[in-house]
Amino acid sequence: MIIRSIRMESFLSHSETSMDFDSGVNIIVGKNGAGKSSIFEAIKFALFGMQRSNRDLLQYGKKHGRVKLTFNQEGNEYSVERLLERTGTRIDTKGAVISSGDQILAEGATAVNAVISKIIGVSDEVFMNSVFIEQGQIDSLITKQKSKRLDLFNEILGLHNLQKVFDRLNEMKKGMESDIKGLEPVELIYNSEKQREEEINKNMESLKITEKQGSEKLEIIGRLIEQLEKQQNEANMQRTKKAAVEAEIAGFQKSQNEINKTIHDLTGQIEQDAEEERKLKALEEDKRYKFRAMIQKFFQNGEKIEQIQHDLQELLHSIDLTKRRNDQMEAIKPSFDEYERIIKETSVQSSWIKQNNQRFMEISGNTTMLKTREREHSELLKKLNEFSETVKQRLSLDNPDLEKINDMKKFAQDELERISQEKSNARGLIGSSKEKIKEIEENILKLRDMNQCPVCRQDLSETHRKEIMDQYESEKNGLITGIEGSERLIKAADIKILKLKNQLDFINNSVVGELSSLQKRETELKVQMDKLATEISSYKDFETEYKETELSIETATKRLREIEPKWDEYKRLKAVNDSINLPEIEKKYEEQSHLLSELESENKQIEKESGFRPDKSHLVDVESIERNIDVLRKRVGGTDLKRKFLEDKRRELSIIDSQIESKTKEMSVIAEKLESLKEVDSNLESKRRDFDSLNSEIIGLRQRIVSAEDELKRLETHLKEIHSNISLLNTIRKALIVLGKLMPAFRRDGLPGLIRVRSSQFITDMTTELMTHFNLSVEGVKVTEDLDIEVYQNGSVKELQQLSGGERTAVAIALRMAMAKYLLSSISVMLMDEPTNFLDEERRNDLKEIITYSLRDEGIIPQLIVITHHSELNSAADISYTVESKNGISRIIPT
């Protein structure tokens, strides 16, 4: 993999930074705190979403950020982009996408991580442990104690993960053994329930056989009962038939008596009808009866004459009322016209008010809003003065403003960077001084056993030895004094750094944001107030017109209430007159007067023809005569019918006599049938008792069968529940056997041992091969199976402490590269973060020589990216950048 470019937006101290990388050595130089390490943080975040838990990757005050990385792998170019979004106090980093050309390969953090691991062929952990060299870790493999070095080897090679797997498997084994112990009692319950299930099945089969036999017997009794019920139905039917026949005979006898009585009555009535015919003839000759139609017409005309006279009075009254209403309407019409005119005028004004109401409400709202903004502006000025007093006290400024505060902030940042650099230099000096003290102490120990002076190569006398040792002690004491001074300087620097950070935190978190916010809000309020005041002034004429129109509507409404009763009265009178047709009424009056004359003439004609003037008594007499005539006509007219009816009754009497005789014979037959069926009821009752007793026994058996089936279902459900535990028990037992076979592979002498053997031999061979490129006197480096390091020089094994600084740095780099090649098969890129930290000048020069002549010129690593604050490494670069920080924002300068 070759990294081609990185772009950071609002990421840590980088507001908007772009960097291009190429094959060869890429050097990034800058002071401590300038934002160099943030570039490696961005690379790790882009590739695998990695981030330090105690760092907020999103730049302060920003809501969105972005990192985009481009890299080549096996001739293909890939681009990965990750997004940051601030939600409250949480930073969301789930937004991610990786693409190649125009094709999107994956989206989402998890999916992108998986695709990148697949592309480069290793996991994020292996990649980080192989090609990334963190700050101060350049020679960690050779300077740590043997036990710590072993831990580091195990971590890089992933052996500690195998130990974790073994520990996890051991925990699983203990858990399985505990689960088996807990599930074994369930197995005993399962066997007991299965035995109970078999017993219930046997008992249920016996009950089913008994129930079947009883059901067959019950069926036989049921068939006998059906036969007896048929016989009982036949007996009941005969009894019913007997009662029906007896009822028929009684009915015939009753009819016989009634017909005899009817014949007797008809004979007497026919004799009386002759006298009634004579009375009828005398009534039909009465004069009142002959002129009855004229009498009725006379009185009908009289009633019409009375009604017409009444109608004529009503019509005259209606004509008079209509004329009076017309007079009233004429008197109040001016008020009606005034009301109609005001209604039209106010309708137009109300429409205008309605159309402009929203505009008027907006003007009123703007007036209210202006007052609100004025109050808010006054409160904001008060708050701004209070905040300025707080800033004066905290920052000791007479008249604080943003320019002075930013100047103070820049001074504090520069001072913080300077003190941090002094502190870092002091730490470096302490490290190099301790190395020199250790070397002096080793030289003192060696000097005691030497016979030859290591400087002049002369024989070593005791006096000369003492002089050299005094020189060593003097140099050692000077170094100790220097360390103590550096430590005091570091403590003083920590106090100053804490004070400066507190001051910067107060400025960044409280002063700049709050003061800027307050001033910005104060400016916004002024602009809003000016705008509102201008708008309110421009609407003055409209507001006056709106209020005058409202007053006009109010005055008109008052006048309408005054004249509204007259308007209502006019409408009422008009509605009444509109409903009356006066010409029609006058015409009707003339027609009724003419009809009255005709009716009076017709009654005079009736008096002349009848010879008498009819009165009310004549009507009563006519009605009485008509009733008597009707009665007599009915009596006389029914005589022939009575004679015919008398003959019909005599024939009907003869038929009834013969029917009584027939029914008497049928009664004898029914009595004989009932005698033959007299034992049916007692037999049927006995069989029903037998049926009910046997049926109760069968119901009891069926209930016992249902109970047994319910018990079986309960057992079946319980067995299913237990069976899942039994299956789990068997599964756990099988898994425990597999686990017992698997665990030895993860013990120290298993897979880890195999990895140590293979890796140690590979790393030994590769380290030795790489050392040949470093032009040093080291003949070989061996990594033992116990992951210890042995260095061969001048035909003998040397301790790591016996190597020079340059040799140790070369061995450390070779070991790192060998392990990277073992993990990655081929090394294309290596990233070093501050590899010169804690290295003295001599060892920094050694590292520069290795980078220049071995890693770059011989092309052992296609791409090397180094971050450092020591500019002397620039001479080894193919591409170099300088990182600077201004006001807390990092920027990149190509050099």
C-alpha positions, 0 to 999 in steps of 0.5 A: 500500500502506498499512501497518496494524499490526506485531506483534513477538514475541522479535524483536531487543530487542522481547519482545512489541510491537504497533503500529497505523499509519494514513494520514498522518504516523506518528512513532516517537521514542526514544533511540539504542539504544531499539529504534526501527530494529528496527521497520523491520527487522521491516517489511522482514523481514515483507515480504521476509524481509530481514535484516542478515547480522551481526545475530541477529534472534531475541532473546537466550535465545529459541528462537522468534520471530514478526513479523506485518504487516497492510497494505491494497492496492487495498481488500484487507487482507492479513496476512503472518506470518514465524517464527524458530526457533533450531536450535543456532547457526543461525536458521531463517526459512523459516516464512512465511504470507500470507493475506487474510481466511480464505484462505491465499494462500501458505506458505513464505518463497520463495512468500510473497515472490513473492505479496507482489511480485505484490500490490504490483506490484514486486520487493523491490529496487525497493520498498526503493530507492524508499520506504525511506530509510535512516539518513543517506540523506535528502539523499544524492542531493544531498550526494554527489560527482557520481560517487557520486551517479551510482552511487546513481541507477544503483542506485535505477533498477536500471541497475547490474543492466543493466550486470551483465547485459551483463557476464554476457552478455559472459562467456557469449560468451567461454565459448561461443567457447571451447566452439566451439573445443573442439568443432570437432575432434569434428566432424572425428572425426564425419565420419571415423566416418560414412565408416567406417560406409559402408565397413563397410555395403558390405563387409557386403552383399558378405559377406551375398550370398556367405553366402546362395549358400553356404547354398543350396548347403549346403541341396542337399548336406544333402538328398542326405545325408538321402537317403543316410542313409535308404538307410544306415538301410535297410541297417542295418535289414536287417543288424539284421533278419539278426542277429535272424533268425540269433538266432531260428534258433539259439534254435529249434535250442537249444529243439529239443535241450532238448525231445528231452532232456526227452522222454527223461527223462520216459519213464524217470521214469514207469517209476520211479513204480510202486515208490513207490506201494507204499512210501507205503501201508506208511507210512500204516498206522504207529501213530505216524502215526495218533495224531500229533494226540494226541501233538502236543496232549500236548506243547502242553499240557505247554508251557502247564503249564510257562508257567502254573507260571512265571506263578503264581510271578511273580504271587505275587512281585508281590503281595508287592512291592506290600504291602511298598511300601504299608508304606514309603509309610505310613512316609514319608507325614508328610514328604510331607505336610509338603513339600506344605504348605510348597510351598503356603505358599511359593507364596502368599508368592512370588506376593506377592513377585512382585506387590510386586517392582516397588514394592520395586525403585522403593523401592530405586531411590529410595534409590539416586537419593537418594544420587545427588542428594545427591552431585550437590547437594554438587558443585553447591554447590562449583561455585556457590561457584567461580562466585561467586568468579569473578563477585566477581573480574570484577565486583568484588562482595563478595557477588554475587547476581542482584539486585546483578548486575541492578542493575549490568547496568541501570547499565551499560545506562543508562551505555552509552545515555548515552555512545552518545547523547553520541557521536551528538551529538558526531558531529552537532556535527562534521557541522554544524561542518564544514558551517559551516566549508565555508560560512565558507570559501565566504563568505571566497572570495566576500568577496574579490571583493565590493565591498559588505558582505554585512551592512550593505550599505555599500561594503567598505573593505580595513579592513572586509574584513579585520575581517570576514575576521578574524571568519570566521577566528575563527569557523572556528578556534572550530569547528575547536577544537570538532571536535577536542574532539568527536573526543576525546570520541568516542574516549573514548566508544568506549573506555568503550562497549567496556568496558561492552559487554564487561561486559554481554556477560559478565553476559548470556552468562555470569553471569545465565544460568549463575548462574540456571541453577546456583541453579535446579538447586540448588533443584530438587535440594533439592526432589527430595531432600526428596520422595525422603526422604519417599517412602522414609520412608513405605515403611518398613513395607512394606520390612520386610514384604518382607524378612521374607517373603523370609527366610521363603521362604529358610528354607522352601526350605532345609527343602524341600531336606532332605525332598525325597528322601522326597517324591520316594520317596513319589511314586515308590512311589505311582506304581508302586502306582497302576500295579498293580491288586492285586485284578486280580492276585489274580483272575488267580492263581486263574484260572491255577491252575484252568487248570493243573488242566484241562490236567493232566486232559487229558494223562491222558486222551490216555495212556489212549486211545493206550495209551502215554505219548508222549515226545520221540522220538515227535514226531521219528518223526512228523515223519520219517514225514510228510515221507516220505509227502509226498515219496512222494505228490508223486512218485506224484501227478505220474505222470499229469501227466508223461504229459500233459507228454510228449505236449505236448513231442512236439507242441512239437518238431514246431512248432519244426521248421517254424519253422526251415524258415521262417526259413531262407527269410527269410535268403535274401531279406535277403542279396539286399537287403544286396547292393544297398546295399553302396555307401551308406556310402562315398557318405554319408561323401564328402557329409558331408565336402563338407557340413562344409567348406562349413559351416565357410566359411559360419560364417566368413562369418557371424562376419565379418558379426557382427564387422561388425555389432558394429563398426557398433553401436560406430560407431553408439554413438560417433556418437550420443555425438559427435552430442550434441556436434555438436548442442551445437556447432550450438546454441552457434553459434546461441546465439552469433548470438542473443547477438551481437544481444542484447548491444547492447541492454544497452550504455550507449547501448541499454536503459540509455540509453533508461531514463536518457532516460525516467527523467530526464524523468519525474523532472524533471517530477515533482520540479518539480511536487512542489517547487511544494507546498513553498512555496519559491523554487525554480522547477524541478529538472532531472535530465539524461540523465547523471543530474546535478542542476540547480536553477533559482532566480531565473531562473538555474541554481544549484549544489546547494551554493548552496541553503539547508539547507531548500531542499536538504532539500526538493529531496532529498525531492522527488527521492526521491518522484519516483524512487519514483513512477517506480518504483512508478507511485503512492506510497502509503507512505514510510518514513524511518529517522532522517532527522534524523541529521547535520542541524543544528537549522535543517535539522531544522526545515526537514524538520519544515515540509516534513512538516507543510505539504506531505507531511501537509496537502496529502496528497502521500503517503497514509502516512509513517512516520518513526523519529527520536530528535529529539522536535521532529518530534512536532508534525508527527505524526498518530500518534506513539509513544515507544520506551523500553528497560528492561533491554535490552527495548524497549516502545512508549508511544503519545503 
